[in-house]
Amino acid sequence: MRPVFRLIATLAGVACFSSAAFGQAYPTKPIKAVVPFAAGSATDQIGRAFAQKMSETLGQPIVVDNKAGVNGMLGADVVAKSAPDGYTILIGTNSTNAALKSLMKKLPYDQDTAFTPVGYMGSVPLIMAVNNDVPAKTLKELVDMAKAKPTHVTFASASTSQLVSTEMMAGMADIQLTNVPYKSGPAAMTDLIGGQVNMFSADFAVMLPQVKAGKVRGLAVTSAKRSAAVPELPTVNEALGLKDYELIAYFAVYAPAGTPADIVTKLNQAVNAAANSKEVQDKFAGIGFAVQPGTPDDLAKRGALETAKWAKAIKDAKIEAQ
């Protein structure tokens, strides 16, 4: 029987070695990063920059796959239903991982349990702007226009941040605006410049270049403090004499629920390395991008707080679930 026992022991040792080697080998092939918004959006720009730096850490290419639609829901659903093996990740946002739960009557996945938090990327404020032909030169003048003609002023939105930031302002200013939904931020921007809509509230990555180029007129920023990138624009609070208005868009990496802890750890290290890189920080410094590297547990806690925060914002703005 001794040869048999020796054979069993040998096979067991080989199995343990193979298992350990497999765990150490991840990743052994390209990783797909699903961006749930269109090419050219802030999520896309930031996601691609992080993907490039993460691939350097992980030693494998990270291929960005844009799956836009329904405020990020379509792309998030793809990841929620993917194999939890570390080869499909989500470049998530406050839309996909905090607000959709309150904006949709029913999601095709459970927002609270469908994803494994990986790592926080950073946040950016938004700029409220109008078409150059709109007579309002300040946000206060735009509010006065809307009060004079309720529902006459139109605004574009292609994401939760864009929708809620405007509706939240409208609610606090006691005005009624008409929303024109778009599939992508760049498409909404094109129509703002062309005059098909009066107003658009979008992140700095999409809006600031157009404001700087004089193609649209910036009115205010949605952060609590003025931005160094565009210090001449007041905050919404300053412009309207409010105290509690603030809305920030954020970005984070998620994996499907059930992804092994060791894989999540490797991905988290790659996210943090990208966030800490001078290249990424310099690239997005001009759009007010603020990084805050941390653990997956940090992101989980942030997600719970953000979900509650967005639920309140959506309720206060009187936005009905679709």
C-alpha positions in Angstrom: 0.0 0.0 0.0 3.0 2.3 0.5 3.4 3.1 -3.2 -0.3 4.0 -3.3 0.0 6.4 -0.4 3.1 7.9 -2.0 1.2 8.4 -5.2 -1.8 10.0 -3.4 0.6 12.3 -1.6 2.4 13.2 -4.8 -0.9 14.0 -6.6 -2.1 16.1 -3.7 1.1 18.1 -3.7 0.8 18.7 -7.5 -2.8 19.8 -7.0 -1.8 22.3 -4.3 1.0 23.6 -6.4 -1.2 23.9 -9.5 -3.8 25.8 -7.4 -1.3 28.1 -6.0 0.3 28.7 -9.3 -3.1 29.5 -10.9 -3.8 32.0 -8.2 -0.5 33.7 -8.6 -0.8 33.7 -12.4 -3.9 36.0 -12.6 -4.3 37.6 -15.0 -3.3 35.3 -17.8 -5.3 37.0 -20.5 -6.8 40.4 -21.4 -9.4 41.9 -19.1 -12.5 43.6 -20.3 -13.5 46.9 -18.7 -17.1 47.8 -19.4 -17.7 51.6 -19.5 -21.5 52.0 -19.2 -21.5 55.4 -21.0 -20.5 56.5 -24.5 -17.1 57.1 -25.9 -15.9 60.7 -25.1 -17.8 60.9 -21.8 -16.0 61.6 -18.6 -16.5 57.9 -17.5 -14.9 56.8 -20.8 -12.0 59.2 -20.6 -11.2 58.4 -17.0 -11.8 54.7 -17.5 -9.4 54.5 -20.4 -6.7 56.3 -18.5 -7.1 54.0 -15.5 -7.3 50.9 -17.7 -4.0 51.8 -19.4 -2.2 52.3 -16.0 -3.8 49.2 -14.5 -2.7 47.1 -17.4 0.9 48.1 -16.6 0.5 46.9 -13.0 -1.3 43.7 -14.0 0.8 42.8 -17.0 -2.2 42.2 -19.3 -4.1 44.5 -21.6 -7.4 46.0 -20.4 -9.8 46.4 -23.3 -12.5 49.1 -22.8 -15.9 48.1 -24.0 -18.5 50.9 -24.2 -22.1 49.7 -23.4 -24.1 52.9 -23.1 -27.8 53.3 -22.3 -30.4 53.9 -19.6 -28.1 55.9 -17.3 -25.5 53.2 -17.3 -27.9 50.4 -16.5 -27.2 48.4 -19.7 -23.4 48.2 -19.1 -23.8 47.5 -15.4 -26.1 44.6 -16.2 -23.5 43.1 -18.5 -21.0 43.0 -15.7 -23.5 41.8 -13.1 -24.2 38.8 -15.3 -20.6 38.0 -16.2 -18.4 35.3 -14.7 -16.8 36.3 -11.4 -13.3 35.4 -12.6 -11.7 38.9 -12.7 -11.8 39.1 -16.5 -14.8 41.5 -16.7 -14.9 44.6 -14.6 -17.2 47.7 -14.5 -16.0 51.3 -14.6 -18.9 52.2 -12.3 -20.3 55.6 -11.3 -22.8 57.2 -8.9 -25.4 56.4 -11.6 -24.8 52.6 -11.8 -23.9 52.0 -8.2 -25.8 54.5 -6.1 -28.6 56.3 -7.9 -30.2 53.8 -10.3 -31.8 52.0 -7.4 -33.9 55.1 -6.8 -34.4 56.2 -10.4 -35.7 52.8 -11.7 -38.8 51.0 -10.6 -37.1 47.7 -11.4 -33.5 46.9 -12.2 -32.4 43.7 -14.0 -30.0 43.1 -11.2 -29.8 43.8 -7.4 -27.6 47.0 -7.2 -26.6 46.2 -3.6 -25.5 42.6 -4.1 -24.6 42.2 -7.8 -21.2 43.7 -7.6 -18.0 43.3 -5.6 -16.4 46.6 -4.7 -12.8 46.8 -6.0 -11.5 50.4 -5.8 -12.4 54.1 -5.8 -11.0 56.1 -8.7 -12.0 59.7 -8.0 -14.7 62.4 -8.3 -15.5 65.5 -10.5 -17.9 68.4 -10.1 -20.3 69.5 -12.9 -20.8 72.8 -14.8 -24.2 74.2 -15.5 -24.2 75.9 -18.9 -26.6 77.3 -21.5 -26.6 77.8 -25.3 -25.0 81.1 -26.2 -28.3 82.4 -27.6 -30.1 82.0 -24.3 -30.4 85.5 -22.9 -29.6 84.6 -19.3 -26.0 85.6 -18.4 -26.2 84.1 -14.9 -27.9 81.2 -13.2 -30.2 83.6 -11.3 -31.3 85.1 -14.7 -32.0 81.6 -16.0 -34.1 80.9 -12.9 -36.0 84.1 -13.4 -36.7 83.0 -17.1 -38.0 79.7 -15.9 -40.3 81.3 -13.3 -41.7 83.6 -16.0 -42.4 80.7 -18.3 -42.7 77.4 -16.4 -41.5 74.3 -18.4 -40.4 76.6 -21.3 -36.6 76.1 -20.5 -35.3 72.8 -21.7 -32.3 70.9 -20.4 -30.4 67.8 -21.6 -29.4 64.8 -19.6 -27.7 61.5 -20.4 -26.7 60.3 -16.9 -28.0 60.4 -13.4 -25.6 63.2 -12.4 -26.8 65.4 -15.3 -30.5 64.7 -14.5 -30.4 65.0 -10.7 -28.0 68.0 -10.6 -30.5 70.0 -12.7 -33.7 68.7 -11.1 -32.2 69.2 -7.7 -31.4 72.9 -8.5 -34.8 73.4 -10.0 -36.5 72.0 -6.9 -34.5 74.2 -4.6 -35.1 77.3 -6.8 -38.8 76.4 -7.1 -38.9 76.3 -10.9 -40.1 73.8 -13.5 -37.8 72.8 -16.4 -38.4 70.3 -19.2 -36.0 67.4 -19.5 -34.8 66.1 -22.9 -33.1 62.7 -22.4 -30.1 61.7 -24.5 -28.2 58.4 -24.8 -24.8 60.1 -24.5 -23.2 63.2 -23.0 -21.4 64.1 -26.2 -24.7 64.0 -28.2 -26.3 66.2 -25.6 -23.4 68.6 -25.8 -23.8 68.8 -29.6 -27.4 69.8 -29.3 -26.6 72.3 -26.6 -24.1 74.0 -28.9 -26.6 73.8 -31.7 -29.4 75.3 -29.7 -31.7 72.3 -29.7 -31.8 72.5 -25.9 -31.3 75.5 -23.6 -29.3 74.1 -20.8 -27.0 71.2 -19.9 -25.3 70.2 -16.6 -22.3 68.0 -17.3 -18.9 67.0 -15.8 -15.8 69.1 -16.4 -14.4 66.6 -18.9 -17.3 67.2 -21.3 -18.3 70.8 -20.5 -15.1 72.7 -19.6 -13.5 72.6 -23.1 -16.7 74.0 -24.6 -16.9 76.7 -22.0 -13.3 77.7 -22.5 -13.8 77.7 -26.3 -16.8 80.0 -26.0 -19.1 77.5 -27.6 -21.5 77.5 -24.6 -21.9 79.9 -21.6 -21.0 78.4 -18.2 -23.2 79.6 -15.3 -22.1 77.8 -12.2 -20.3 74.7 -10.8 -22.1 72.1 -8.7 -19.4 71.7 -6.0 -19.5 73.3 -2.6 -16.5 75.4 -3.5 -15.4 77.1 -6.6 -13.1 75.1 -8.9 -9.5 76.2 -9.5 -10.0 75.0 -13.1 -12.6 77.7 -13.7 -12.5 80.1 -10.8 -14.6 82.7 -12.5 -17.7 80.5 -12.2 -19.7 80.7 -8.9 -21.1 77.7 -7.1 -24.8 77.1 -7.4 -25.1 78.1 -3.8 -23.4 81.4 -4.5 -25.4 82.0 -7.7 -28.8 81.4 -6.1 -28.2 82.3 -2.5 -28.6 78.6 -1.3 -26.7 76.8 1.4 -27.0 73.1 0.9 -26.6 72.5 -2.8 -23.8 70.1 -3.8 -23.6 67.3 -6.4 -20.4 65.5 -7.3 -20.0 62.7 -9.8 -17.7 59.8 -8.9 -16.1 56.8 -10.5 -15.1 53.4 -9.1 -14.2 49.9 -10.3 -16.5 47.0 -9.5 -16.4 43.2 -10.3 -19.2 40.7 -10.5 -20.3 39.4 -7.1 -18.4 36.3 -6.0 -15.1 37.4 -7.5 -12.3 35.7 -5.4 -10.7 37.9 -2.8 -7.2 37.4 -4.1 -8.2 38.6 -7.5 -10.1 41.6 -6.0 -6.9 42.5 -4.1 -4.8 42.5 -7.2 -7.3 44.6 -9.0 -7.5 47.0 -6.1 -3.7 47.4 -6.1 -3.8 48.2 -9.8 -6.6 50.8 -9.3 -4.7 52.5 -6.5 -1.4 52.5 -8.5 -3.3 54.2 -11.3 -4.9 56.8 -8.9 -1.5 57.5 -7.4 0.2 57.9 -10.7 1.3 61.5 -11.6 0.4 60.8 -15.2 -3.3 60.2 -14.4 -3.4 63.0 -11.8 -1.9 65.5 -14.2 -4.1 64.4 -17.1 -7.3 65.2 -15.2 -6.1 68.0 -12.9 -7.8 70.5 -15.2 -11.2 69.0 -14.8 -11.2 69.1 -11.0 -10.6 65.3 -10.7 -9.9 64.4 -7.1 -8.5 60.9 -6.3 -8.8 59.1 -3.1 -7.2 55.6 -3.1 -8.5 53.0 -0.6 -9.5 49.4 0.0 -12.5 47.5 -1.4 -14.1 47.8 2.1 -13.7 51.6 1.9 -15.5 51.6 -1.4 -18.3 49.4 0.0 -18.8 51.8 2.9 -18.8 54.8 0.5 -21.3 53.0 -1.7 -23.8 52.6 1.1 -23.5 56.3 2.1 -23.7 57.5 -1.6 -26.8 55.3 -2.2 -28.6 56.9 0.7 -27.4 60.4 -0.3 -28.7 60.0 -3.9 -32.0 58.5 -2.7 -32.6 61.7 -0.7 -31.5 63.9 -3.6 -33.8 62.2 -6.0 -36.7 62.3 -3.6 -36.1 66.0 -2.8 -36.0 66.8 -6.5 -39.3 65.0 -6.9 -38.0 62.7 -9.7 -40.3 59.8 -10.2 -38.9 56.3 -10.8 -39.2 55.1 -14.4 
